[in-house]
Amino acid sequence: MNQKQEQNNQMSFLKKAGQWGPIIGGAWIALNILLPLALLRIPVVQKYLVTLEEKLPFDIPGIG
């Protein structure tokens, strides 16, 4: 009887994870891919990154 209840609890967890999986995946994509790309299109952010790059004491190949 105890084994049956334990199996039922595991299935419940998998069902909950299956429900939230696409939401968490979509949020991860938005925060880590779409948001930085959207920020790079804002002119103020572009100017800030250019001034920050000019202040670095070393050269980064491919930038500038």
MOPAC internal coordinates of N, CA, C and O (Angstrom, degrees):
PM7 1SCF
backbone

  N    0.0000 0     0.00 0     0.00 0    0    0    0
  C    1.4518 1     0.00 0     0.00 0    1    0    0
  C    1.5334 1   111.02 1     0.00 0    2    1    0
  O    1.2310 1   120.65 1   138.50 1    3    2    1
  N    1.3352 1   116.36 1   -41.50 1    3    2    1
  C    1.4615 1   120.97 1  -179.32 1    5    3    2
  C    1.5274 1   110.95 1   -65.85 1    6    5    3
  O    1.2310 1   120.26 1   142.84 1    7    6    5
  N    1.3216 1   117.11 1   -37.16 1    7    6    5
  C    1.4563 1   121.43 1   179.50 1    9    7    6
  C    1.5283 1   110.65 1   -65.65 1   10    9    7
  O    1.2310 1   120.16 1   141.46 1   11   10    9
  N    1.3124 1   117.29 1   -38.54 1   11   10    9
  C    1.4670 1   122.14 1   179.02 1   13   11   10
  C    1.5311 1   109.95 1   -63.77 1   14   13   11
  O    1.2310 1   120.48 1   137.84 1   15   14   13
  N    1.3311 1   116.68 1   -42.16 1   15   14   13
  C    1.4656 1   120.78 1  -179.83 1   17   15   14
  C    1.5341 1   110.14 1   -67.01 1   18   17   15
  O    1.2310 1   119.96 1   141.07 1   19   18   17
  N    1.3405 1   117.67 1   -38.93 1   19   18   17
  C    1.4536 1   121.24 1   179.08 1   21   19   18
  C    1.5259 1   110.74 1   -65.06 1   22   21   19
  O    1.2310 1   119.90 1   139.73 1   23   22   21
  N    1.3195 1   117.79 1   -40.27 1   23   22   21
  C    1.4573 1   122.05 1   176.88 1   25   23   22
  C    1.5243 1   110.36 1   -63.04 1   26   25   23
  O    1.2310 1   120.39 1   140.23 1   27   26   25
  N    1.3111 1   116.86 1   -39.77 1   27   26   25
  C    1.4638 1   121.53 1  -179.72 1   29   27   26
  C    1.5228 1   110.54 1   -64.86 1   30   29   27
  O    1.2310 1   120.00 1   140.50 1   31   30   29
  N    1.3507 1   117.61 1   -39.50 1   31   30   29
  C    1.4654 1   121.16 1   178.58 1   33   31   30
  C    1.5201 1   110.94 1   -64.97 1   34   33   31
  O    1.2310 1   120.00 1   140.81 1   35   34   33
  N    1.3273 1   117.61 1   -39.19 1   35   34   33
  C    1.4598 1   121.09 1   178.67 1   37   35   34
  C    1.5163 1   110.77 1   -65.52 1   38   37   35
  O    1.2310 1   119.58 1   139.18 1   39   38   37
  N    1.3012 1   118.41 1   -40.82 1   39   38   37
  C    1.4543 1   121.61 1   178.31 1   41   39   38
  C    1.5287 1   110.32 1   -64.29 1   42   41   39
  O    1.2310 1   120.52 1   141.23 1   43   42   41
  N    1.3192 1   116.62 1   -38.77 1   43   42   41
  C    1.4568 1   120.39 1   179.27 1   45   43   42
  C    1.5311 1   110.06 1   -62.59 1   46   45   43
  O    1.2310 1   120.24 1   138.09 1   47   46   45
  N    1.3377 1   117.15 1   -41.91 1   47   46   45
  C    1.4565 1   120.84 1   178.76 1   49   47   46
  C    1.5304 1   110.77 1   -62.97 1   50   49   47
  O    1.2310 1   120.20 1   137.45 1   51   50   49
  N    1.3324 1   117.22 1   -42.55 1   51   50   49
  C    1.4600 1   120.77 1   179.30 1   53   51   50
  C    1.5225 1   111.30 1   -64.81 1   54   53   51
  O    1.2310 1   120.37 1   142.63 1   55   54   53
  N    1.3018 1   116.89 1   -37.37 1   55   54   53
  C    1.4639 1   119.24 1   178.07 1   57   55   54
  C    1.5218 1   110.90 1   -65.83 1   58   57   55
  O    1.2310 1   120.48 1   138.94 1   59   58   57
  N    1.3349 1   116.70 1   -41.06 1   59   58   57
  C    1.4644 1   119.92 1   178.76 1   61   59   58
  C    1.5295 1   110.58 1   -66.09 1   62   61   59
  O    1.2310 1   120.41 1   138.39 1   63   62   61
  N    1.3183 1   116.82 1   -41.61 1   63   62   61
  C    1.4619 1   120.21 1   178.93 1   65   63   62
  C    1.5229 1   110.06 1   -65.03 1   66   65   63
  O    1.2310 1   120.10 1   143.28 1   67   66   65
  N    1.3148 1   117.41 1   -36.72 1   67   66   65
  C    1.4527 1   120.65 1   178.41 1   69   67   66
  C    1.5169 1   112.00 1   -66.00 1   70   69   67
  O    1.2310 1   120.54 1   148.32 1   71   70   69
  N    1.3062 1   116.57 1   -31.68 1   71   70   69
  C    1.4640 1   120.95 1   179.32 1   73   71   70
  C    1.5287 1   110.91 1   -73.29 1   74   73   71
  O    1.2310 1   119.90 1   139.89 1   75   74   73
  N    1.3279 1   117.80 1   -40.11 1   75   74   73
  C    1.4494 1   121.82 1  -175.67 1   77   75   74
  C    1.5158 1   113.33 1   -90.56 1   78   77   75
  O    1.2310 1   119.57 1   166.50 1   79   78   77
  N    1.3116 1   118.43 1   -13.50 1   79   78   77
  C    1.4540 1   122.10 1  -177.29 1   81   79   78
  C    1.5195 1   114.32 1   -55.59 1   82   81   79
  O    1.2310 1   119.57 1   128.27 1   83   82   81
  N    1.3305 1   118.43 1   -51.73 1   83   82   81
  C    1.4725 1   118.65 1   179.63 1   85   83   82
  C    1.5303 1   113.17 1   -63.98 1   86   85   83
  O    1.2310 1   120.22 1   147.09 1   87   86   85
  N    1.3130 1   117.18 1   -32.91 1   87   86   85
  C    1.4660 1   120.32 1   179.62 1   89   87   86
  C    1.5238 1   110.08 1   -68.21 1   90   89   87
  O    1.2310 1   120.56 1   134.36 1   91   90   89
  N    1.3299 1   116.54 1   -45.64 1   91   90   89
  C    1.4600 1   120.52 1   179.29 1   93   91   90
  C    1.5263 1   110.35 1   -66.62 1   94   93   91
  O    1.2310 1   120.02 1   139.99 1   95   94   93
  N    1.3212 1   117.57 1   -40.01 1   95   94   93
  C    1.4629 1   121.01 1   177.85 1   97   95   94
  C    1.5159 1   112.04 1   -63.14 1   98   97   95
  O    1.2310 1   120.24 1   137.06 1   99   98   97
  N    1.3118 1   117.14 1   -42.94 1   99   98   97
  C    1.4652 1   120.80 1   177.85 1  101   99   98
  C    1.5176 1   112.12 1   -65.15 1  102  101   99
  O    1.2310 1   120.53 1   140.91 1  103  102  101
  N    1.3245 1   116.60 1   -39.09 1  103  102  101
  C    1.4643 1   120.15 1   177.89 1  105  103  102
  C    1.5163 1   110.63 1   -65.98 1  106  105  103
  O    1.2310 1   120.10 1   141.16 1  107  106  105
  N    1.3331 1   117.41 1   -38.84 1  107  106  105
  C    1.4655 1   121.01 1   179.16 1  109  107  106
  C    1.5247 1   110.26 1   -63.36 1  110  109  107
  O    1.2310 1   120.56 1   135.23 1  111  110  109
  N    1.3195 1   116.54 1   -44.77 1  111  110  109
  C    1.4707 1   120.49 1   179.56 1  113  111  110
  C    1.5228 1   110.21 1   -62.82 1  114  113  111
  O    1.2310 1   120.59 1   136.95 1  115  114  113
  N    1.3223 1   116.47 1   -43.05 1  115  114  113
  C    1.4610 1   119.92 1  -179.05 1  117  115  114
  C    1.5272 1   111.21 1   -63.91 1  118  117  115
  O    1.2310 1   120.12 1   135.57 1  119  118  117
  N    1.3245 1   117.38 1   -44.43 1  119  118  117
  C    1.4635 1   120.02 1  -176.41 1  121  119  118
  C    1.5221 1   112.95 1   -73.03 1  122  121  119
  O    1.2310 1   119.84 1   145.75 1  123  122  121
  N    1.3082 1   117.91 1   -34.25 1  123  122  121
  C    1.4591 1   120.28 1  -172.32 1  125  123  122
  C    1.5221 1   114.41 1  -100.21 1  126  125  123
  O    1.2310 1   119.55 1   164.17 1  127  126  125
  N    1.3139 1   118.47 1   -15.83 1  127  126  125
  C    1.4649 1   120.44 1  -178.44 1  129  127  126
  C    1.5220 1   110.93 1  -122.57 1  130  129  127
  O    1.2310 1   119.98 1   123.82 1  131  130  129
  N    1.3116 1   117.65 1   -56.18 1  131  130  129
  C    1.4632 1   120.57 1  -173.81 1  133  131  130
  C    1.5281 1   112.81 1   -70.91 1  134  133  131
  O    1.2310 1   119.78 1   138.13 1  135  134  133
  N    1.3173 1   118.03 1   -41.87 1  135  134  133
  C    1.4605 1   120.39 1  -178.78 1  137  135  134
  C    1.5304 1   112.67 1   -63.92 1  138  137  135
  O    1.2310 1   119.03 1   132.40 1  139  138  137
  N    1.3450 1   119.46 1   -47.60 1  139  138  137
  C    1.4785 1   117.80 1   177.10 1  141  139  138
  C    1.5282 1   113.04 1   -62.35 1  142  141  139
  O    1.2310 1   120.31 1   141.68 1  143  142  141
  N    1.3274 1   117.01 1   -38.32 1  143  142  141
  C    1.4616 1   118.88 1   178.19 1  145  143  142
  C    1.5248 1   111.42 1   -65.92 1  146  145  143
  O    1.2310 1   120.27 1   142.54 1  147  146  145
  N    1.3188 1   117.08 1   -37.46 1  147  146  145
  C    1.4637 1   120.40 1   177.68 1  149  147  146
  C    1.5280 1   110.52 1   -67.30 1  150  149  147
  O    1.2310 1   120.33 1   140.59 1  151  150  149
  N    1.3368 1   116.97 1   -39.41 1  151  150  149
  C    1.4608 1   119.73 1   178.95 1  153  151  150
  C    1.5231 1   112.06 1   -64.61 1  154  153  151
  O    1.2310 1   120.14 1   145.30 1  155  154  153
  N    1.3297 1   117.34 1   -34.70 1  155  154  153
  C    1.4620 1   120.27 1  -179.19 1  157  155  154
  C    1.5245 1   112.78 1   -68.48 1  158  157  155
  O    1.2310 1   119.57 1   164.50 1  159  158  157
  N    1.3035 1   118.42 1   -15.50 1  159  158  157
  C    1.4657 1   121.71 1   178.70 1  161  159  158
  C    1.5250 1   112.41 1   -85.85 1  162  161  159
  O    1.2310 1   120.01 1   168.97 1  163  162  161
  N    1.3142 1   117.59 1   -11.03 1  163  162  161
  C    1.4684 1   121.69 1  -179.53 1  165  163  162
  C    1.5284 1   108.73 1   -83.27 1  166  165  163
  O    1.2310 1   119.89 1   -55.59 1  167  166  165
  N    1.3438 1   117.82 1   124.41 1  167  166  165
  C    1.4700 1   120.48 1  -176.36 1  169  167  166
  C    1.5276 1   114.31 1   -58.32 1  170  169  167
  O    1.2310 1   119.47 1   144.20 1  171  170  169
  N    1.3095 1   118.61 1   -35.80 1  171  170  169
  C    1.4640 1   120.91 1  -179.78 1  173  171  170
  C    1.5256 1   110.13 1   -64.42 1  174  173  171
  O    1.2310 1   120.32 1   139.90 1  175  174  173
  N    1.3130 1   117.00 1   -40.10 1  175  174  173
  C    1.4652 1   120.71 1   178.59 1  177  175  174
  C    1.5245 1   109.90 1   -67.51 1  178  177  175
  O    1.2310 1   120.08 1   141.54 1  179  178  177
  N    1.3131 1   117.45 1   -38.46 1  179  178  177
  C    1.4635 1   120.93 1   178.46 1  181  179  178
  C    1.5222 1   110.63 1   -62.54 1  182  181  179
  O    1.2310 1   120.39 1   134.97 1  183  182  181
  N    1.3265 1   116.86 1   -45.03 1  183  182  181
  C    1.4655 1   120.57 1   179.66 1  185  183  182
  C    1.5273 1   110.96 1   -63.96 1  186  185  183
  O    1.2310 1   120.35 1   140.28 1  187  186  185
  N    1.3233 1   116.94 1   -39.72 1  187  186  185
  C    1.4621 1   121.03 1   178.63 1  189  187  186
  C    1.5300 1   110.51 1   -62.44 1  190  189  187
  O    1.2310 1   120.20 1   136.40 1  191  190  189
  N    1.3190 1   117.22 1   -43.60 1  191  190  189
  C    1.4625 1   120.61 1   179.96 1  193  191  190
  C    1.5305 1   111.79 1   -65.93 1  194  193  191
  O    1.2310 1   120.19 1   143.96 1  195  194  193
  N    1.3254 1   117.25 1   -36.04 1  195  194  193
  C    1.4633 1   120.47 1   178.27 1  197  195  194
  C    1.5198 1   110.00 1   -66.54 1  198  197  195
  O    1.2310 1   119.91 1   134.33 1  199  198  197
  N    1.3292 1   117.77 1   -45.67 1  199  198  197
  C    1.4668 1   119.92 1   179.24 1  201  199  198
  C    1.5241 1   111.17 1   -66.52 1  202  201  199
  O    1.2310 1   120.08 1   144.81 1  203  202  201
  N    1.3131 1   117.46 1   -35.19 1  203  202  201
  C    1.4596 1   120.76 1   177.36 1  205  203  202
  C    1.5210 1   110.95 1   -65.78 1  206  205  203
  O    1.2310 1   120.59 1   140.30 1  207  206  205
  N    1.3214 1   116.48 1   -39.70 1  207  206  205
  C    1.4659 1   120.89 1   179.55 1  209  207  206
  C    1.5265 1   111.07 1   -66.58 1  210  209  207
  O    1.2310 1   120.31 1   144.87 1  211  210  209
  N    1.3240 1   117.01 1   -35.13 1  211  210  209
  C    1.4613 1   120.50 1  -179.93 1  213  211  210
  C    1.5213 1   111.71 1   -70.70 1  214  213  211
  O    1.2310 1   119.75 1   154.83 1  215  214  213
  N    1.3285 1   118.08 1   -25.17 1  215  214  213
  C    1.4595 1   121.91 1  -178.80 1  217  215  214
  C    1.5195 1   112.98 1   -83.38 1  218  217  215
  O    1.2310 1   119.74 1   168.19 1  219  218  217
  N    1.3225 1   118.10 1   -11.81 1  219  218  217
  C    1.4602 1   120.34 1  -178.44 1  221  219  218
  C    1.5286 1   110.41 1   -69.55 1  222  221  219
  O    1.2310 1   120.02 1   -40.71 1  223  222  221
  N    1.3234 1   117.57 1   139.29 1  223  222  221
  C    1.4599 1   120.54 1  -177.38 1  225  223  222
  C    1.5400 1   113.39 1   -81.05 1  226  225  223
  O    1.2310 1   119.72 1  -176.84 1  227  226  225
  N    1.3098 1   118.14 1     3.16 1  227  226  225
  C    1.4518 1   121.25 1  -179.73 1  229  227  226
  C    1.5236 1   109.77 1  -134.20 1  230  229  227
  O    1.2310 1   120.88 1   -17.28 1  231  230  229
  N    1.3390 1   115.92 1   162.72 1  231  230  229
  C    1.4525 1   121.67 1  -176.18 1  233  231  230
  C    1.5263 1   109.69 1   -96.79 1  234  233  231
  O    1.2310 1   120.66 1   -47.97 1  235  234  233
  N    1.3338 1   116.35 1   132.03 1  235  234  233
  C    1.4564 1   121.31 1   176.04 1  237  235  234
  C    1.5300 1   107.08 1  -105.51 1  238  237  235
  O    1.2310 1   119.35 1   -64.18 1  239  238  237
  N    1.3120 1   118.85 1   115.82 1  239  238  237
  C    1.4552 1   120.76 1  -179.12 1  241  239  238
  C    1.5299 1   111.48 1   -62.05 1  242  241  239
  O    1.2310 1   120.94 1   -42.60 1  243  242  241
  N    1.3186 1   115.80 1   137.40 1  243  242  241
  C    1.4622 1   120.83 1   178.23 1  245  243  242
  C    1.5085 1   114.19 1    92.10 1  246  245  243
  O    1.2310 1   119.75 1   173.09 1  247  246  245
  N    1.3341 1   118.07 1    -6.91 1  247  246  245
  C    1.4679 1   120.62 1   178.25 1  249  247  246
  C    1.5183 1   107.65 1  -113.16 1  250  249  247
  O    1.2310 1   121.08 1   -50.53 1  251  250  249
  N    1.3143 1   115.54 1   129.47 1  251  250  249
  C    1.4566 1   120.89 1   175.49 1  253  251  250
  C    1.4822 1   111.37 1    81.95 1  254  253  251
  O    1.2310 1   120.10 1   180.00 1  255  254  253

